[in-house]
Amino acid sequence: MQIPTSILAFWRGFETESGGDVSSRFYEAFYFADSEATADKLADLVLAGTKRATASLVWALEAENKVPPRPGDLSVITSWKGDPLCVIETKIVEVVPFEDVSGQFAASEGEGDKSLRHWREAHWAYFGRDCQRIGREPSERMPVLCEQFAVVYRGRARMAPGRPQGQATAFAEPGAEQPQPQP
């Protein structure tokens, strides 16, 4: 995938810090959610180290002809307005029915009170809007892509309070043993 020009300087800073060209691993630049307030709040949770996972409705990916992320992929999280904030590396990807998403995964999303109940309520509403957009009916069995990630570079554009700026961290090469999620 081609790196958008709007984040190219940020990406080049990441490559400089990480020691080389990793553009072949670029997956996407994106913001979370479907509103500015939520998108920016979730990005702040990532920058603070609270949010280490995200979920997508597989049906929405299919409707958009979008290939799902794979372990080793690198993505840029942006603010709602498109400002690049950090680079994440996909660590684990699993597709499960909505009703089978675990409490551990819900907690790693870092949203609300981090409970499975909160996760289900918030994501039922969000996936319901996705379903409406693509002409599907939400279901307890709808397939959910559960992605766990690690921040590998924090940009200078906007930082959560107390976080180091502009520092790359080691990231695994594709095919290397992937770390297991922490409780």
C-alpha positions as CSV (number, residue, x, y, z in Angstrom):
1,M,0.0,0.0,0.0
2,Q,1.2,3.5,-0.8
3,I,2.0,5.8,2.1
4,P,-0.3,8.9,2.0
5,T,1.6,12.1,1.4
6,S,-0.2,13.7,4.4
7,I,1.8,11.4,6.8
8,L,5.0,10.8,4.7
9,A,7.2,13.1,6.7
10,F,6.0,11.5,9.9
11,W,6.7,8.0,8.4
12,R,10.2,9.0,7.3
13,G,10.9,10.1,10.9
14,F,9.8,6.7,12.1
15,E,12.0,5.0,9.5
16,T,15.0,7.1,10.6
17,E,14.5,6.2,14.2
18,S,13.9,2.5,13.5
19,G,16.9,2.2,11.3
20,G,15.6,1.6,7.8
21,D,13.0,1.4,5.1
22,V,10.0,-0.6,6.4
23,S,7.5,0.8,3.9
24,S,6.7,-2.7,2.6
25,R,5.1,-3.3,6.0
26,F,2.8,-0.2,5.8
27,Y,-0.8,-1.3,6.2
28,E,-2.8,2.0,6.6
29,A,-3.2,5.4,8.3
30,F,-6.4,5.6,10.2
31,Y,-8.4,7.2,13.1
32,F,-10.6,5.3,15.4
33,A,-14.4,5.4,15.6
34,D,-16.9,7.5,13.7
35,S,-16.8,10.8,15.6
36,E,-14.1,13.4,16.3
37,A,-14.5,13.3,20.1
38,T,-14.3,9.5,20.2
39,A,-11.5,9.2,17.6
40,D,-9.3,11.6,19.5
41,K,-10.1,10.1,22.9
42,L,-9.2,6.6,21.7
43,A,-6.0,7.9,20.2
44,D,-5.1,9.4,23.5
45,L,-5.7,6.1,25.2
46,V,-3.2,4.5,22.7
47,L,-0.6,7.2,23.4
48,A,-1.1,6.7,27.2
49,G,-0.5,2.9,26.8
50,T,-4.0,2.0,27.9
51,K,-5.4,0.9,24.6
52,R,-3.5,-2.0,23.1
53,A,-6.2,-3.5,20.8
54,T,-8.9,-2.7,18.4
55,A,-11.8,-4.5,16.8
56,S,-13.3,-4.4,13.3
57,L,-16.4,-5.9,11.8
58,V,-15.3,-8.4,9.3
59,W,-18.4,-7.8,7.2
60,A,-17.4,-4.1,6.8
61,L,-13.9,-5.0,5.7
62,E,-15.4,-7.4,3.1
63,A,-17.8,-4.7,1.9
64,E,-14.9,-2.3,1.4
65,N,-12.7,-5.1,-0.3
66,K,-10.2,-4.4,2.4
67,V,-7.5,-7.0,3.3
68,P,-7.4,-7.6,7.1
69,P,-4.2,-6.7,8.9
70,R,-1.6,-9.4,9.6
71,P,1.0,-9.7,12.4
72,G,4.0,-7.5,11.5
73,D,1.9,-4.9,9.6
74,L,2.6,-1.2,10.6
75,S,-0.1,1.4,10.7
76,V,-0.2,5.1,11.6
77,I,-2.9,6.2,14.0
78,T,-4.0,9.8,13.3
79,S,-6.3,12.3,15.0
80,W,-9.7,12.8,13.5
81,K,-8.2,15.7,11.5
82,G,-5.5,13.4,10.0
83,D,-2.5,14.5,12.2
84,P,-0.2,11.5,12.6
85,L,0.3,10.5,16.2
86,C,2.0,7.1,16.4
87,V,3.0,4.0,14.5
88,I,1.6,0.7,15.7
89,E,2.7,-2.8,14.9
90,T,0.0,-5.5,14.6
91,K,0.9,-8.4,16.9
92,I,-2.0,-10.7,17.0
93,V,-5.1,-11.0,14.8
94,E,-8.0,-13.3,15.5
95,V,-11.5,-13.5,14.1
96,V,-14.3,-14.6,16.5
97,P,-18.0,-14.2,16.7
98,F,-19.2,-11.1,18.6
99,E,-20.5,-13.2,21.4
100,D,-17.1,-14.9,21.9
101,V,-15.0,-11.8,22.3
102,S,-13.2,-12.4,25.6
103,G,-13.0,-10.2,28.7
104,Q,-9.2,-10.1,28.3
105,F,-9.5,-8.7,24.8
106,A,-12.1,-6.2,26.0
107,A,-9.8,-5.0,28.8
108,S,-6.9,-4.6,26.3
109,E,-9.0,-2.2,24.2
110,G,-8.8,0.0,27.2
111,E,-12.2,1.7,26.8
112,G,-14.7,2.7,29.4
113,D,-14.3,0.6,32.5
114,K,-12.5,-2.0,30.5
115,S,-15.2,-4.6,31.2
116,L,-16.7,-7.0,28.7
117,R,-20.1,-5.6,29.4
118,H,-19.0,-2.1,28.4
119,W,-17.1,-3.5,25.3
120,R,-20.3,-5.3,24.1
121,E,-22.5,-2.3,24.6
122,A,-20.2,0.1,22.9
123,H,-19.3,-2.2,20.0
124,W,-22.8,-3.4,19.5
125,A,-23.8,0.2,18.8
126,Y,-20.7,0.9,16.6
127,F,-21.0,-2.4,14.6
128,G,-24.8,-1.7,14.3
129,R,-24.0,1.5,12.5
130,D,-21.5,-0.4,10.3
131,C,-24.2,-3.0,9.6
132,Q,-26.7,-0.3,8.6
133,R,-24.2,1.3,6.3
134,I,-23.5,-2.0,4.5
135,G,-27.0,-3.4,4.5
136,R,-26.5,-6.2,7.1
137,E,-28.3,-7.0,10.4
138,P,-26.2,-7.1,13.5
139,S,-26.0,-10.6,15.1
140,E,-24.4,-12.2,18.2
141,R,-22.5,-14.4,15.6
142,M,-21.2,-11.5,13.4
143,P,-17.5,-12.0,12.8
144,V,-15.2,-9.6,14.7
145,L,-11.6,-9.1,13.8
146,C,-9.7,-8.7,17.2
147,E,-6.3,-7.0,16.6
148,Q,-3.7,-6.6,19.3
149,F,-0.9,-4.1,18.7
150,A,2.1,-2.4,20.2
151,V,3.1,1.3,19.7
152,V,6.5,1.3,18.0
153,Y,6.9,5.0,17.4
154,R,5.5,8.1,19.1
155,G,5.4,11.2,17.0
156,R,5.8,14.8,18.1
157,A,2.5,16.2,16.8
158,R,0.5,15.5,19.9
159,M,1.4,13.5,23.0
160,A,-0.5,12.2,26.0
161,P,0.8,13.8,29.2
162,G,4.0,12.4,30.5
163,R,4.8,10.3,27.5
164,P,8.3,10.4,25.7
165,Q,8.3,12.0,22.3
166,G,9.6,10.8,19.0
167,Q,11.1,7.5,20.1
168,A,11.0,4.3,18.1
169,T,11.0,1.0,20.0
170,A,12.2,-2.4,18.7
171,F,9.7,-4.2,16.6
172,A,9.7,-7.8,15.3
173,E,10.4,-8.8,11.8
174,P,7.5,-10.6,10.0
175,G,7.6,-14.3,10.7
176,A,9.5,-13.8,14.0
177,E,8.0,-15.2,17.2
178,Q,5.2,-12.9,18.3
179,P,4.9,-11.9,22.0
180,Q,1.9,-13.2,23.9
181,P,-0.6,-10.7,25.3
182,Q,0.0,-9.6,28.8
183,P,-2.8,-10.0,31.4
